[in-house]
């Protein structure tokens, strides 16, 4: 029996916050639910369900070997309403779908890229079309003249993320550089939503960029840990691992990862929303809330009548760190210190709202630097998922785990045979190992040499993966050694409200 609109809507809500039917790995429950679909759900109407479907589809015949068992029906709790879906408990045979039918064709990609704060889906295995995204969001490309201004003002070659268009878009960056030219200071703001105890390498990108900016411009930094957000977006808050205490503990663990990157404790304030929201910070939250309507946040974030009031008001909490008046202790009461926010471009909707409301409450608009998405090991059509262990390299992974994950899961742009690859070469635009090297290999000349060798067929996929394994193993070994030195007392120093060197 086909699923009803109510059922598919409930499933879409479920997969907004969960990767699988239950637990943290794909199981027979996912395989059973998958068999109820005749094809991929429409990505624009059911983007979270579509993401789950494409992931389960990728297992192919291996779905029959997924662990666990499935009962005759699946029950979901969605917005305090219980939805029960009857499933066929038969198991697929290898190469076949339900009732011995041939395997379904691959689900079609979305007709257009989908980029929201909670969903990223590309219409091509080359990833998001960032030129179109810049046009859609109304931001500005980081061009060569802007890079030259960076170099002139810092006396350093721009960071590799800037040189390679990993940070590719901005809002009002020229205004920040104008202030620097006049001898004025600005401050940095970035954040982390603690959804897992260990961050993955994709989470490092904004922090690596932020640390470089802090170092070269010698400016203070605030880092927001949105443990409240993660709690609000979970559907069943009665479970122990969905409690406020759980997300607060994740925030502290993530803070240790962030501290291990080497931020200056005298210029960096890390705060958990659960610990810090109040006083002048909350004053700005209220001002934003008063001047943003439900219709506005509904249009920006897709909220509807079933969204909790906590979700609807949360964007104001993410907006507040954009204003120096939220931190009177840090900035000595100054209310006009400009703010620069390095972040992935899926976070831009929060700050479009912030920039819109700022003049109406007498505060400065924040400036932004946008990064591209760090691709999942499975391919660039989506970003990494903290809940899918096979899509990510975690900061806790051992050298052997890094090697196994890259060799087994990293999507290849190579050809089917060695002979064909030697003749036609590999495709760096879709090869995940090459993409990862653009993020983490510092040497521009070496990276270009690899690109030419792989594109020409001189370098094979296994050799390219070996290059990435060597780079990541070295980075992770150095990081993990520094992480061991971060104690609870160290984190307390970063999280203590205080005046920063400014």
C-alpha positions in Angstrom: 0.0 0.0 0.0 1.5 3.4 -1.0 2.3 5.8 1.8 -0.1 8.6 2.5 0.9 12.3 2.5 0.5 12.3 6.3 2.9 9.4 6.5 5.5 10.9 4.2 5.2 14.2 5.9 5.8 12.5 9.3 8.8 10.7 7.9 10.3 13.9 6.6 10.0 15.4 10.0 11.6 12.3 11.5 14.6 12.5 9.2 15.0 16.2 9.9 16.8 15.2 13.1 17.6 11.5 12.7 19.7 9.7 10.0 17.9 6.4 10.3 14.6 4.9 11.4 16.2 4.1 14.7 19.7 4.1 16.2 22.9 5.4 14.6 23.4 2.9 11.7 21.3 1.7 8.9 19.3 -1.4 9.8 16.6 -3.8 8.5 14.0 -1.2 9.6 15.5 1.2 7.0 15.5 -1.5 4.4 11.8 -2.4 5.1 10.8 1.2 4.9 12.8 1.8 1.7 10.8 -1.0 0.0 7.6 0.9 0.5 8.8 3.5 -2.0 8.4 3.2 -5.8 11.0 5.9 -6.3 12.7 8.8 -4.6 10.5 11.3 -2.7 10.4 14.7 -4.3 13.4 16.7 -2.9 11.7 20.1 -2.7 8.7 18.9 -0.8 10.4 16.2 1.3 14.0 17.0 1.3 14.9 15.2 4.6 13.1 12.0 3.5 14.8 12.4 0.1 18.2 12.5 1.7 17.5 9.4 3.7 16.1 7.5 0.7 19.2 8.3 -1.5 21.5 7.1 1.3 19.6 3.8 1.8 19.4 3.3 -2.0 23.2 3.6 -2.2 23.6 0.3 -0.3 22.1 -1.6 -3.3 22.0 -5.4 -2.7 23.8 -4.9 0.6 20.5 -3.7 2.1 19.7 -7.4 2.6 22.7 -7.7 4.9 21.9 -4.7 7.1 21.8 -5.7 10.8 18.8 -6.1 13.0 15.3 -7.2 12.4 12.1 -5.3 11.6 8.6 -5.7 13.1 5.4 -5.6 11.1 5.1 -1.9 11.6 7.2 1.2 12.4 6.1 3.8 14.8 7.3 7.4 14.9 6.6 10.2 17.4 6.3 13.4 15.4 5.3 16.7 17.2 3.5 14.7 20.0 1.6 12.7 17.4 2.2 8.9 17.0 2.4 7.7 13.4 2.4 4.0 12.6 3.4 2.7 9.2 2.7 -0.9 8.1 5.7 -2.4 6.4 6.4 -5.6 4.4 8.8 -7.6 6.4 10.2 -9.6 3.5 14.0 -9.4 2.9 15.4 -8.3 -0.5 17.4 -10.9 -2.4 20.7 -9.8 -3.9 20.1 -7.6 -7.0 16.4 -7.5 -6.6 13.8 -5.4 -4.9 10.5 -6.5 -3.3 8.7 -9.5 -4.8 11.7 -10.3 -7.0 11.4 -7.2 -9.0 14.6 -5.7 -10.6 16.6 -3.3 -8.5 15.1 0.3 -8.7 17.1 2.7 -10.8 19.1 5.3 -8.9 17.0 8.1 -7.5 17.1 11.3 -9.6 19.0 14.2 -8.1 17.0 17.3 -7.2 16.4 19.6 -10.1 18.1 22.4 -8.3 20.6 22.6 -5.4 18.9 22.7 -1.9 20.8 24.7 0.7 19.2 25.5 4.0 20.6 25.6 7.6 19.4 22.0 8.0 19.6 20.4 4.5 22.2 20.4 1.8 21.5 18.5 -1.4 23.3 19.0 -4.7 21.8 18.4 -8.2 25.2 17.1 -9.4 27.9 14.8 -8.1 30.2 17.7 -8.6 28.5 19.4 -5.7 26.8 22.7 -5.2 26.9 25.2 -8.0 28.3 28.1 -5.9 28.0 30.7 -8.7 24.2 30.2 -8.7 24.1 30.2 -4.9 25.9 33.5 -4.8 23.3 34.9 -7.1 20.4 33.3 -5.2 21.7 34.5 -1.8 22.7 38.0 -3.1 26.3 37.8 -1.6 29.5 38.8 -3.4 32.3 36.7 -4.8 35.7 36.9 -3.2 37.7 38.1 -6.2 41.4 38.8 -6.8 41.3 42.5 -5.8 39.9 41.5 -2.4 42.6 38.8 -2.0 45.2 41.5 -2.8 43.8 43.7 -0.1 44.1 40.8 2.4 47.7 40.4 1.4 48.5 44.1 1.6 46.9 44.5 5.0 48.3 41.3 6.6 51.7 41.1 4.9 51.0 37.5 4.3 49.8 35.4 1.4 46.1 34.7 1.8 45.2 31.5 3.6 44.8 28.5 1.2 41.1 28.5 1.9 41.0 31.9 0.3 43.4 31.1 -2.5 41.5 28.1 -3.5 37.9 29.6 -3.3 37.0 27.4 -0.3 35.9 30.6 1.3 34.4 32.0 -1.8 31.7 34.6 -0.9 31.3 37.5 1.5 29.0 40.2 2.7 30.7 43.6 3.6 34.2 42.3 3.8 35.4 45.5 2.2 33.9 47.4 5.2 35.9 45.3 7.6 39.1 45.9 5.6 38.3 49.7 5.5 38.2 49.7 9.3 41.5 47.9 9.5 43.1 50.4 7.1 41.9 53.1 9.5 43.5 51.4 12.5 40.3 50.2 14.0 39.6 46.7 15.4 36.9 44.3 14.6 36.0 41.0 16.3 35.3 37.5 15.0 32.3 35.3 15.7 31.7 31.7 14.7 30.0 28.7 16.3 29.3 25.1 16.6 26.1 23.1 17.1 27.2 20.2 19.4 25.6 17.1 17.8 28.3 14.5 18.6 31.0 14.1 21.2 33.7 14.1 18.6 33.8 16.6 15.7 34.8 15.5 12.2 37.3 17.1 9.9 34.5 19.1 8.1 33.7 20.9 11.3 37.3 22.2 11.4 37.0 24.4 8.3 35.4 27.5 9.8 37.7 27.2 12.9 40.9 26.9 10.9 39.9 30.0 8.9 38.9 31.9 12.0 42.2 31.1 13.8 44.1 32.4 10.8 42.0 35.6 10.8 42.6 36.0 14.5 46.3 35.6 14.1 46.9 37.9 11.2 44.5 40.7 12.3 45.2 40.3 16.1 41.5 40.5 17.0 39.2 39.0 19.7 36.9 36.1 19.0 33.6 34.8 20.4 32.6 31.2 19.8 28.9 30.2 20.4 28.1 26.6 21.3 24.4 26.2 20.5 23.5 23.3 22.8 20.0 24.8 23.1 19.5 24.6 19.4 20.4 20.9 19.3 18.0 20.2 22.1 15.2 22.1 20.4 15.5 20.3 17.1 15.2 16.9 18.7 11.8 15.4 18.7 11.8 13.2 21.8 13.4 15.2 24.6 12.5 12.4 27.1 15.3 10.2 26.0 18.5 10.5 28.0 20.6 11.3 24.9 18.2 14.1 23.9 18.3 15.9 27.2 19.6 19.4 27.8 22.3 17.9 30.0 23.4 15.6 27.2 23.8 18.5 24.7 25.6 20.6 27.3 28.1 17.8 27.8 28.6 17.6 24.1 29.3 21.3 24.0 32.0 21.0 26.6 33.6 18.1 24.6 33.5 20.1 21.4 35.0 23.0 23.2 38.1 20.8 23.9 38.4 20.1 20.2 38.2 23.8 19.4 40.7 24.8 22.0 43.2 22.1 20.7 43.4 24.1 17.4 45.5 26.7 19.2 43.3 29.7 19.8 44.7 32.5 22.0 43.0 32.2 25.4 43.6 36.0 26.0 41.6 36.8 22.9 39.0 34.0 22.8 35.7 33.6 24.6 33.8 30.3 24.2 30.3 30.1 25.6 27.5 27.6 25.9 24.1 29.2 25.3 22.8 27.2 28.3 25.4 28.8 30.5 25.6 32.3 29.1 22.3 33.6 27.7 21.1 36.4 29.9 21.8 40.0 30.8 22.9 42.3 27.9 23.1 39.3 25.6 19.4 38.5 26.2 18.6 42.1 25.8 19.7 41.9 22.2 17.9 38.6 21.8 14.7 40.3 22.8 15.3 43.3 20.5 15.7 40.9 17.5 12.7 38.9 18.5 10.5 42.0 18.7 11.4 43.1 15.2 11.2 39.8 13.4 7.8 38.4 12.6 6.6 34.8 12.4 6.0 35.2 8.7 9.6 36.3 8.2 11.2 33.4 10.0 8.7 31.1 8.3 9.9 32.3 4.9 13.5 32.1 5.9 13.7 28.9 7.8 10.6 26.9 6.6 8.9 26.9 10.1 5.2 25.9 10.1 2.4 25.5 12.6 4.0 22.3 14.0 7.3 23.9 14.8 7.9 24.4 18.5 8.0 28.0 19.8 11.6 27.3 20.8 12.6 26.6 17.2 10.9 29.8 16.1 12.6 32.0 18.5 16.1 30.4 18.3 17.4 32.5 15.3 17.4 35.5 17.6 19.9 33.7 19.9 22.2 33.0 17.0 21.9 36.6 15.9 22.8 38.2 19.2 26.6 37.4 19.2 26.8 39.6 16.0 26.6 42.7 18.2 29.4 43.8 20.5 26.9 45.2 23.0 26.0 41.5 23.8 29.4 41.3 25.5 29.9 44.4 27.6 32.6 42.7 29.7 34.6 41.7 26.6 34.4 45.0 24.8 34.3 47.4 27.8 30.8 48.6 26.9 31.6 49.5 23.3 28.5 49.0 21.1 30.0 49.7 17.7 32.7 47.2 17.2 32.3 45.6 13.8 31.7 41.8 13.6 33.0 39.4 11.0 31.5 35.9 10.9 33.3 33.0 9.0 30.8 30.2 8.4 29.6 27.7 5.9 27.1 29.3 3.5 24.2 27.2 4.8 24.3 29.4 7.9 23.8 32.6 5.8 20.0 32.7 6.3 20.5 33.4 10.0 22.6 36.4 9.3 20.5 37.7 6.4 17.8 38.0 9.0 20.4 39.6 11.4 21.6 42.1 8.9 18.0 43.0 8.0 17.0 43.7 11.6 20.3 45.3 12.8 19.5 48.9 11.6 16.0 48.8 13.1 17.5 48.2 16.5 20.3 50.7 16.1 23.2 48.2 15.7 25.8 47.4 13.0 25.2 44.7 10.4 27.7 41.9 10.7 30.0 41.0 7.8 30.4 37.4 6.6 32.9 35.1 4.9 31.2 32.0 3.4 32.8 28.7 2.9 31.9 25.9 0.6 30.7 22.6 2.1 33.1 19.9 3.1 31.9 16.9 1.1 31.0 13.5 2.6 33.3 10.6 1.7 30.4 9.2 -0.4 30.5 12.2 -2.7 30.0 16.0 -3.0 26.2 15.9 -3.4 25.9 16.4 0.3 28.0 17.6 3.2 29.3 15.3 6.0 26.9 13.9 8.5 28.0 13.6 12.1 25.6 10.7 12.6 26.9 8.6 9.7 30.3 7.2 10.7 31.1 6.1 7.1 30.6 9.6 5.7 33.1 11.3 7.9 36.7 11.3 9.2 36.4 12.0 12.9 39.0 13.8 15.0 39.2 10.7 17.1 39.9 8.3 14.2 43.1 6.3 14.4 45.6 6.2 11.5 44.3 2.8 10.6 40.7 4.0 10.6 41.5 6.9 8.4 43.2 4.6 5.9 40.3 2.2 5.9 37.6 4.8 5.5 39.4 6.6 2.6 40.2 3.4 0.8 36.7 2.0 1.2 34.4 4.9 1.1 36.0 7.9 -0.6 34.2 8.5 -3.9 36.5 8.1 -6.9 36.7 10.1 -10.1 38.8 7.3 -11.6 37.7 5.1 -14.5 36.5 1.5 -14.3 39.7 -0.1 -15.5 43.4 0.8 -15.2 43.6 0.8 -19.0 40.7 3.3 -19.4 42.1 5.4 -16.6 45.5 5.6 -18.2 43.9 6.6 -21.5 41.2 9.1 -20.2 42.4 10.2 -16.8 40.5 10.8 -13.6 37.9 13.5 -12.9 39.1 15.8 -10.1 35.8 17.6 -10.0 34.1 14.6 -8.5 37.0 12.8 -6.8 36.6 13.2 -3.0 40.2 12.4 -2.2 41.4 15.3 -4.5 38.7 17.5 -3.0 40.0 16.8 0.5 43.6 17.6 -0.5 42.4 21.0 -1.7 41.3 21.6 1.9 44.3 20.2 3.7 47.4 20.2 1.5 49.3 23.4 2.1 51.7 23.2 -0.9 50.0 24.8 -4.0 52.6 23.4 -6.4 52.3 19.9 -5.1 48.5 20.0 -5.3 48.6 21.2 -8.9 51.1 18.4 -9.8 48.7 15.9 -8.3 45.8 17.4 -10.3 47.7 17.2 -13.5 48.9 13.6 -12.9 45.5 12.3 -11.9 43.7 14.1 -14.7 46.1 12.8 -17.3 45.9 9.2 -16.0 49.5 9.1 -14.8 48.3 8.8 -11.2 45.8 6.1 -10.3 43.0 6.4 -7.7 44.9 4.2 -5.2 47.9 6.5 -5.4 45.7 9.6 -5.0 44.1 8.1 -1.9 47.5 7.2 -0.5 48.5 10.9 -0.8 45.4 11.9 1.1 45.9 9.2 3.8 49.4 10.5 4.4 48.3 14.1 4.7 45.3 13.4 7.0 47.2 10.9 9.2 49.8 13.6 9.9 47.3 16.3 10.7 45.2 14.0 12.9 48.2 12.7 14.8 49.3 16.3 15.5 45.8 17.4 16.5 45.2 14.4 18.8 48.5 15.0 20.6 47.4 18.6 21.3 43.9 17.5 22.3 45.4 15.3 25.0 46.8 18.4 26.6 43.4 20.2 26.9 42.0 19.7 30.4 38.7 20.7 32.0 40.6 23.5 33.6 41.8 24.8 30.2 38.3 24.9 28.9 37.1 26.7 32.0 39.6 29.5 31.2 38.2 29.9 27.7 34.6 29.9 28.9 35.1 32.3 31.8 33.4 35.7 31.0 36.2 38.3 31.1 37.6 41.2 29.2 39.7 40.1 26.2 42.8 41.8 24.9 41.4 44.3 22.5 
